[in-house]
Amino acid sequence: MNSSTQFKEQLLSSGDVIFKIDDPCECSYIVKSGNVICFSLSTDNRIIPTFSVKDNGVIGEDNVFSQNEKHLYYAVALTDVILIRIPNAEVMTFLDSSSDWMKRIIFDLGEKVLKTMDTIVEH
């Protein structure tokens, strides 16, 4: 990823679904402005909020770092939002240029986040 790379901005309205469980993980998003809620469903279909992201937060990166091919939660705009879409290939190119220990730390953190989300949903 070089500094001249241009990423696509996307404007969404409150209530728009950014991604849902089982959608392919093709990118991460920077929430340039606005507020996004991320949640899962329990086995009895209760909505379990797992985290929210505001201005300059990131969503979808956990799936890239844990190398999942599909999203494991929902992301929905709570307000009008501007997203910056970062393709997974760009993230991986950046990581491939990093040291092995840095990649290991990032992938490990991704796994820990997803395991923590699973625990929240179970209880």
C-alpha positions, 0 to 999 in steps of 0.5 A: 500500500503506497501513499498515492493509493486512492481508496473509494469513499462510500456514503451510507444512510442511517440504517444501511447494512454495511455487511452481514454475517456470511458476506464475503470479507473483501475489504476493511472500512475506515469510518471517516464520519458517523457511527456504526454498530456491530452485532451478532445474533445469539442462538435464540436470535437475540441481538447482541451488540459487540462494539460500535465505531465512530469517526476514524474507527475501523470495521472488518479488519478483524476478519482480514487479520484472522484470515476468515473468508466471511464476516462473522457479525453484522455492521449497520450504520447508526447515523449517516456515515462516510466509509473508506473502503480498503481492499483486503489485497491492499492490507495484505500487501502492506502486511507482507512488507512487514516483519514476520513477528509483526504479522504474527502479532496482528493475526493473533490479535485478530483471533483474540478479538473474534474469540472474545466476540464469540464469548460475548454472544454465548453469554 
